[in-house]
Amino acid sequence: MDNKYHLEVLTPHRKFYDGDVEEIIVTTSVGEVGVQKGHIPMTVALGIGTLKIKNDNVWKEASISNGFMEVKQDNVVILADAAEWPEEIDIMRAEAAKQRAEERLRQKKSQHEYLLAKAALKRALVRMSVAKKYKNI
């Protein structure tokens, strides 16, 4: 029995993933959601976190941030602001982004700037975590 469905992940800059998968687990705005073939149709907002893709009983993980996921009976489309495989993540750049975000959080700015800095910090931490997990750093 074929337990695969089609997954397409698009960012503003590229087609990040386009292929058949067995299962995904993605970070949404309210927690993680797993999707297998035949999942109930839904549309959900994505958060800052990870996208785990299972294909041929092997899991791959990527960092992903913000966007939407549309689940249909036999396919899933994810539109994300950004998505990166571990080998694409520049850890030094992520560390610099983390330090900039932490500095902006220390400054007493507006609520809007505070929320932007918190999001930037979370993105940097997720990117660093994914990269370190798979680069053996």
Summary of the structure (lengths in Angstrom):
residues: 137
radius of gyration: 16.0
end to end distance: 39.6
largest distance: 57.7
contacts: 396
relative contact order: 0.17
helix: 32%
strand: 46%
